[in-house]
Amino acid sequence: MTAELVRGQNHPLSQARLEIRISAGTPIVAVAALGDENGRIHGVEWVAHPGAPTQPGLEVSRQAAADHRLAVDLDAVPEAVHRVSVLLALPVGGTGPVRFGAVAAPFVAVTGLGGDEVASYTITGLEAESAVVALELYRRQDAWKVRAVGQGYAGGLAELLTDQGLSQAHQLAGTVNDAVAQGLARSVQAPPPRTADGDRSRQTAAPALGPDQGGTAPQPGPVPPVSPYGGQTPGGPGQPAPQQPYAAPDPSAVTQPSAPTAGGSIDYSHPRRQNAAPPPPPPTAPPAAPGQPAQPVAGDATGWSMEERLYNQVWGMFEDLARTTAAYRSAVDFAESRMDKELEQVLSDPRSRIGGQGDAAREAARARHTELVTQAREALDRDLTQLAAEAAVVEPALPPAYARWDNPAWHAYRVPMEIPMALRLGDLHLPEADRIRIPMLVRLPLERGLWIDSGAAGASDGSFTDSHTMSRLAMETAVAHAARLLAVYPAGEFTVHVIDPAGSGAQPLAPLVQTGVLAAPPALGAAGVADVLGRLTQRVDLVQMAIRGGAADSLPPGFDTSQQLLIVNDFPHGFDDRAVNQLRYLADEGPAFGVHLMMVADREESSGYGPLLDPLWRSLLRLTPVADDHLADPWVGHAWTYEPSLVPPGSQVLQQVLAQVAAARTKFM
């Protein structure tokens, strides 16, 4: 049961790892602060905010958004901490509202990692306030509780932080406002819902909902919940799923369907965005014949550039397919339940169980079932035809970062001058629309590491792949992903390290080794494992200290500032307890400081470390080298089949691309 709190009410917490989901009718800033037993904040390092989104036990969004997902680990907060306060503020200097009384009452929910809601609070009664303490998690006699606070401040975030005892309140408020302003200047609008004729371009776009917390359709909130992944309820029989304001999901946040959650919206910020001028209108299709759907056009979505419009269009197609399939499944379920009910009524009446009257009633029930299913299938087929036509024009128009390896775009490949906004990791599809493949795009830089499962497994088509073959396929998949990352980054801005303790990945790794794109030959044995992990751990520590100490410009001369990718093959071979802890540290802290992890391992073989590796497993995005329906969407929780993006057999495109990367790397050095 969810506890619906009112101001001042508290509720016990039975778990330490929680998510705080926030939904508001306008972009707001979310901050989390640690406090002592008196609620006092001891320093800026006790506050997680858009300029410094992670602190011990806390992680918040990196920009203002209408929906947020905050992560809290109460076991990880320092011993001196007795309170964790969730603070909300309206952005300063924008064009939006300046007081909470002018917007819908913010809604805050505390949930477990599986999406189960523990407590919720709607913050009512706000008027002139522009900042508010939404709720606090507090410790009493070694137990944690949540309390609904709702204390507002007309003086904004600076006044709120001052009241919390922070001496640097005004400076920190200024830092937060600067970080939010920079984020808003880089944000782009989310693609609007598809219109009846299938054209998104003629609708006013909804504002971007989020920073870095994956899609929400309400991912939390009013738009369908990042993984969310808990879903929207489809429409009634034969009706489409309810249309919510669209917020493209970040596929890197997809979850396993066994633990769907509801989440927040996606970060559309882009490091190249320097102004907030409205983008030019995207191209429009020629007028459609009366009664016919509009002809699809590549880039027919909102965005600042063709790259961003294609990105938004791809995830608009993903949402459309999820919703239209949900509507079909809902209609079929309704038809079956209705037929079952009618047949049950026939059987419950002794007079109609036998004879012509009973047979006629049963036949009528089955006929109505067939009619409803046929109508639903016709509606689905119409939508699928339109989506297939859109996919046919979008796929050839994709840039290399978004394209399959067999796309001609790779034959015209040149080392880029700028980092793209996203990368293709594979394709997604549903059984009702097997001919339609949706590119699975993840934002760059990677915010989650990857776990490529090398254990024996059954594929979605019912076939079984043994562990030896899976291990080889997993490494080939890892090499394809690593090669794509190397190819889409400018020369010298991405570095790949490999740990292959037993040397079992030598053959799949050959393209990376032979072209010379690796930072060093693959590390072998326990000594190689310790050396690579030690150097990357030290790098994360150094960058972390420099950034948090405000001395990012004082790194040693010649320090490699490129993004780093560590590929670990055949885990846990060659790993001792120290190495495992370093690996977990890199998975947790590395992405924020330019070090990313790609594990190639058998989940079953890794289970020997027990719960020690559970956080690592959960924090990484699980991919497979064979088709597997293990990913869930943000709106209705469909189990999507994922297929990796691999180089076609016999193709030389990988070697050709890596040769160019190596040549550019040599010139850069």
N, C-alpha and C positions, 0 to 999 in steps of 0.2 A: 504494500500500500504506500502510495506517495503521500508525504505530509505536506499539505498546502498551508504554508506559514503565513501568519500576519505579523505586523511589526512588533518586535520584542519577543516573539515566540522562538523556542529552540527545539532541536530534535537531535537525538543521538546519531552518531556515525559509526557504522560497523566495519568500515574498510578504510584503508589509508590512501589508496590510489583512486583519485576521483577526477571528474571533469565538471567544470562549471560552465553551463551553457547559458548564453545571454542573448536575448532577442529584443530588438527595439525597432521603432518605426523610422529611424533615421540613423546615419552613421554616428557612432559614439566611440569614445576611447575607453579601453578596458585596462585597468592597472590592478596588480595584486601586491599587497604589502605585508611584510612580516612584522610582528610586534611582540614585545615582551609581555610579562604577566600584567602590566598596567596598560597595554595597548600602545606603548611608545615605540616609534620607529627609530632605530639607533643611527641609521645613515642611509645614504642613497643606495648602498649595496644591499639593503634590505627591501628594495622595491623593484619589481619586475614591471617594465613598461615598454612601449613600442621602441624606444631607443636602446633598451637592454632587456630583451624579452625573456631571458632565462635567469633565474636565481635559484639557490638551493631549494629544491622541492617545488619550484614554480615555473610555468611557461605560459606566456600570454601572447596575444596577437601583435603583429608588427605594424599595424596601421588602424585607422578608424574604420569601423564597419557596422552594418546593421545587425549582424549576427557574429557571435564570438564563441570559441571553445577554449577554455583555459584548463591547463593540466595542473593538478596538485598531487604531490606525493608527500603525505604527512610524515612518513617515516624518514624522509630525506631532509626535512627542515632541521636547522640547528637546535641543539638542546635548549638554548636560551629563548627560543621562539615559543610563545604560548598562544598567539593569535595569527590568523591569516585573513586579512581583510580584502574584499573584492570592491574596488573603487571604479565608478563610472563617471565620465565627464564628457561634455559636449565639446567638439573641436573649437578652438579659438581662431578667429580670423577668417572663417569660411563663410559661405553663403547660406548655410543652414540655420536652424533655430538656435537661439542663444539661451533658452531656458527650457527645463524639462516640462514645464506646464504647457508648452506649445506642442508637445509630441505625445504619442501614445505611451502609456505607462510601461516602463521596461519590465521584462520578465526574466527572472533568473532561476535556474534549476541546477541542483546538485545531483549528479548521476554517477553510477559505477562505470567501470570501463566497458562493461557489456551493454551499456545503454539503459540499464534499469534506473529509473528516477527515484531518488531517495527523498528529496524535499524540493519544494518550489516556492517562489515568492514573487508576487506582482507588486512592484513599488508604486503605490498610489499616494496621492496627496501632495505631490511636488508641484510647485508653482514657479517662483522666481529662481530656483536653484539651478545651477549649471554643473554641479558635481554632487555626487551622492555616494555614501558608503552603503552598498547594496546589502551585503551580508558579511558575516565573519565566521570562520571556523576557529573554535577556541578549545583549549585543553583544560580539563578539570579532572584531577586525580587520575592521571594517566589515561584518560578517555577523552575522545574528541566529540564535540557537538557542533552543530551549525545553528546560528542565530540570525533571524531576519532583523536588519538594522533600519535601513531606509532613512538615514540621517543626511539631509541635504545641506548644501552650502551655496549661497548666492555669490560668494567670492570666487567660486571655481576651484580648480584643483589645488592652487597655491594655498588657499584658505583651508581646504580640507587637510592637506599634508601638514600645515602648521598646527592644526588642531590635534594631529596625531603625534606631535612632538618632534617633527623633523626640522632641524635647524636650517637645512639647505632647501626648504620647501619651495621658495620662489625660483631658485636656480633649477631645481629638478623639474618644476612645472614648465619652465621655459624650454628645457631639454625635450620634454615630452611633446610640447607643442611644435617644436622644430621638426622632430621626427615624424609627427603626424602630417605636418604640412608637406614635407618631402614625399611621404607616401601617397598623399592625395594627388599631388602633382604628377605622379607617375601612374595613377590608376586609370584603367579604361573601363568602359561600360560593359556590363554583361549583356549578351545577346538577349533580345526580348523574346517572348513566346511566339511560336510560329502562328501565323494567321491562317484563316480558313483555306486560302489558296496556296499556303506553304511558303510565303515570302516573308522573311523576317525584316527585310531592309526598310519597309515602309512604316514600321512601327517605332514609337519612341522607346528608346532603350531604358531599362531600369538601371538605377545606379549600381555600381559595383558593390557587392555586399561584403567583400571580405578580404582579409589579408591572407594569411597563410594557413587557413584552417580547412581547406578542402571543401567541397561543395556542400551546399545545404539545401536542400530544397526545403525545408527548413533545415538544413544542416545547421543549426538549430533552427529554428525559427520559422517565420512565416513562409519562407521558401522551403520546398521540401527538404527535410533534413537530409558533411562529409562524412559519409558512411555515416553520412548520416548513415546513413545507410540504414536507416530504419525507415519505413517508407510512408508514402502517401497512400491513402486508401483509394483504390481505383474507383471509377464511376460505377453507376449501376449497370445493369445488363444492357449490353449494346452501346453503352455510353463511353466516351473517352474519359481517361483519368482527369481529375480536376486540374485545371491549368493554374499554376502558381507562378509568381514572378521568377524568371529563370536566373539561376546562378550556376555557371558552368562548374562542374566538379573537377577537382584535381585527382586524376586517376591514381596518383601516388598514395592517395588516402584510401583506396578501396580496401575493403575488409573481407574477412571470411564470413560467409553467410550464416555460420553457426552462431555468430555473436554480433548481430546487426545493432547499430547504434544510430542516434540521430545527431546531426552535427552542424557545422558552420559553413560559411561561404568561402569562396576561393579568392586568393590574392592575385589580383590582376596587375599588381605593380610590376614595373619593368625597369631594369637598371639604365636603359638608354633614354627613358622618357625625361625630357627636359622642360616641357611646357604642358599646359592643360588646354591648349586650343582645340576646338572641336575638330574631329577628323573629317575629311571629305566624305561625301556619301558613297557607299560602296556601289559597284556596278549593279544594274538592274537587268532583269531578263526582258526579252521582247514580250509584248502583250500576248497573253494566252487567248486561245479561241474561246468563245462563250461556252461556259459550262465545263471547261477543261482547267486543270490545275496549272499554275504558272510553271514555265520551264525553269529548271534549276540552273543556278549560275555559281561557279566557284567563287568564294569570297563574299557570298551573299549574307553577311552578318556585320555587326558593328565592330569597330576596331580602328586603330590608328594607322595600320599598315595592312597590306595584303596578308602578311604573316599572321598578324593578330586576328584578322577577319577569318582566315582559314582555321585558326585554332578555335575560335568561338563557334564557327560553323560545325566543326567536327563534333564538339561536345554538345551542340544543339541537336545534331543528328542522334547522338547517344541518348540524350534525354527523350527525344521523340520516339525512338524505338522502344525505350523502356516503358514509356507511358502507353503507347498504343498496344504493346504486348500485354501490359497489365490490364488494360480495358478488355482485351480479348479473353484473357484467362478469367477475369471476373465474370464476364458474360457466360462463359462455358460453365463455370462453377454454379452460377445462378440457374442455368438451364438444367443441370444435373440435379441440383437440390430440389428444384420445382418438380421435375419428373419423379424423383424418389418420393416426394410428399404426395403426389397424385396417386402413384402406385400403392403407397401405404394406405391411402384412403379407400382405394378399391378393395384391398385385402382385408381391411377392417370391417367391411360390410359383408356379412354372410350372404346376402342376397345377390351380390355382384362378383363373388369369388369365382364362380363357374358359370358357364353358359355364355351366350352371345353378348349379353350386356357387359359382363366383365371383360371379355375380349375386346369389345369396342372401346371401353374406357382405357384399357391398357394401350391399345393402338393409338388412341387420341393423345395420350400422354407422351408416347414416344414420338409422335408426329410433331407435337409442339416443341419437344426437346430438339429435334432435328432442325426445325425452322429457326429456333433461336440461335443454335450453333452455326447454321448456315449464314444467317445475317451477320453474326459476329465475325465469321471468317471472311465474308465479303468486305466488311469494313476494314479488317486487318489487311487484306490483300491490297485494297486501294492505297492504304498508307504505306505498305511495303513497296508497292510499285513506285510511289513518289520518292521514297527514301532510296531505293535502288538507283533511280535516275539521278538523284543528287549525288550519291556515292560515285557514280560513273563519271561525273564531271569534276568532282572534288579530288579524287585520287590522282589523276594525271597532273593536277595543278599544284600538288604539294611540293614544298621545297625539300631538299635532301634530309634535313633533320626530322621531317614528318613523314617521309616517303618510305615505302618498302625498298628492300635492296634490289628488286627487279625493276624499279622505276627508272626510266631514262634520265631522270634528273641526276642520278649518280654518274652517268657517263659524261656529263658536263661539269663534274665536280671541280671546284677550286677551293683551296683553303680559305675559310671566311675571315673577314676582318672584324666581325662582331659576333657576340654570343647570341644564339637564337633564344626565343622565350620558352621553348619546349622541345621535347625529344620523344620520338616514337619508340616504345618498348615492345610493341606487338599489336595484335588485333583482338577485338572482342566481338562475340556474336551470341545469338540466342537460338534455341532449337526451332522456334516458329519462323525464324528468318535466317536460315543457315546461309543463304546466298549473300547476305549483307554483312560486310566486315567493317567495323568501326575502328579506326586507328586509336590505340591507347597512348595518349600523350601525357607526359609528366613535365612539370615545370622545371626550369633550370635556374640556379643550380639545384641539384638534388637535395631535398630536405629529408629524405628517408633513404637508408641503405637498401640493398637488394639481397634477398636470399633465394638462390636458385637451387631447388631441391633435386639432388642427384640420386635419391633412393628409388628402388624399384617401385613402380606404380602402374595402376591401370589408367589408361587414357579415357577421355569422354566417349570415344567410339567403341569402348568395350575391349580394346586390345590391351595386352600386358607387355611391359617393357622391363627386362631384367636389369639388375643393378649395374652390371658392367656397361651395358649400352647406355643406360641413363646417365652414368657418370661421364661418359664421353660426350653425350648430347648436352649435358649441363655445361661442360666446359666450352663446347662450341657456342652455346648460347651466350655464355659470359664473354667470350671473345668478340662475338658480334655486337653485344651491347657496348663493350669497352671501345671497340673500333669506331662505333658510331659517335660515342662521346669524344674521342680524339678528333674525329673528322669535323665535328660541328663547332669546336672551340678554335679561336684564333691560334696561330702558331705560338708555342711557348706558354699557353694559358691552361694547359691540362696535362697532368703527369700521371702515368700508370705504374704501379708497383704490383708485383705478383709474388705470392707465397705459395710454393708447390713443394711441400716438405718431402714427399716420396718421389717426386718427378713423374707422377702418373699423368699429368696434364701436358706432357711435352708435345705430343702430336697436335692437339687442338690449339696450343699456344704458339705453334710454329709461325703463323702469319705475323703475330706481334713481335716475336723474337727475331725472325729473319729480316724484317723491314727496319728494325732498329728503333721502334717507337717507344720501347720501354725505357724507364729511367735506369734500369740495371737488369741483368739477367735474373730469371726467377730464383727466389731464395729457396735453398734446399736444406733439409734437416732441421733439427731443433735450434741449432746455432743461427741458421738463416732466419727462422721465425723470430727469435729473440732480437736479432739485429734490426730487422725491418720494423717490428712493432715498437721497439725502443725508440727508433728515430722518428717515427710518425707520432708517437705519444709525446715525445719531447717537443715536436713541432707544434702540436695542439696546445701544449702547456705554454709555450713561448708566445704564440699568437694570442692566446686567451689572456695572458697577463698583460700583454702590450695593449690590447683593445680595452680591457676593463680598467687598466690604469691610465687610459687616455694618452698612451704613448705609441700609437700605431705607426707613427712615422720614424720610430727609433729602433726598428728591427735591424739586425746585423747587416752590414753591406753584403750584397750578393745573395741575400735570403730569397729563396724561391717562393714567390707569392702566388704561384699558379694553383688551381684546384688540383687536389690529389685524390686518386682512386686506388684503393687497395683491393686486389682480387685475392681471396683466400680459397685455395683448392684443397680438397681432401681433409677438411676439418673433421675430427680433432687430432689427426695424426701430427705428431711433432709439437703438440701444445701441452704445456704444463699449467698449473693453476695461475701462475703469474701471467702467462701469455693470454689465458682466457680472460682474466680481469682487464688486461690492457685492451683486448678486443672489445669487451663490453664498453670500456671507456671511450674508445674510438667511435663506436656505434652511437653512444649517447651524446658526446661532446663534439665529435669530429665535424659533422655537417655544418655546424654554426661557425666553424673556423677553417673551412676549406678542405677537410679530409672526409672522404666518403668510402663506404664499405660495400663490397660485393662478395657475399659468401656463396661458395659452391660446396654444398654439404648434404649429407643424408640426415634428415631429422631424427631417424631412429638411432643411427650410430652416435649422434650427438647427445642423445638422451642420458648418456652415462654421467654427464655433469649435473643431472637432475634440475632442480629449480634454479640453479645458478644461471642457466642459459635461457630460462623462460622470458625474462625481460628482453633479451637480445632477439629472440624469435619473434616476440610480439612487436618490437620496434621496427623490424625490417619488413619490406614489402615482399611477400612470397610470390615468386614466379616459378614456372615449370618449363622444362625443355620440350614437353609434349602437350598437346591440347588437354586442358583440364578446366572444368567448370567450378572454380573455387573463388571467384571474385564477385562481389556484390555491388549493385549500383546505389546511388544516394537517395533514390526516391521510393522505390517499391521493393528493394532488396532482392531483385532477380539474381539467380546464380548464372553469371555470364561465363561463357567458355573463353579462356585466354589461349592464344596461340602466339608463340614467340616470333620475333622478326628475325629470320635467318637468311643467310645468303643462299641463293638457289644452287643446287648441286652442279659442279662444273664451272660455275661463274668465276671470273677473275676480278670481279669488281672490288672485292675486299682488298686484294693485294695492290690493285691500282690506286685505290684511295689511300691506303696506308703508306704507299711509296711517296705520294705527294705530301702527306703529313710529315713523314720522316725528312723529306727534302726541306720543307719549310722549317722544321724544327732545327735542322742543321744551320740554316741561314740565320735563324733567330739567335742561336747560341754563338 
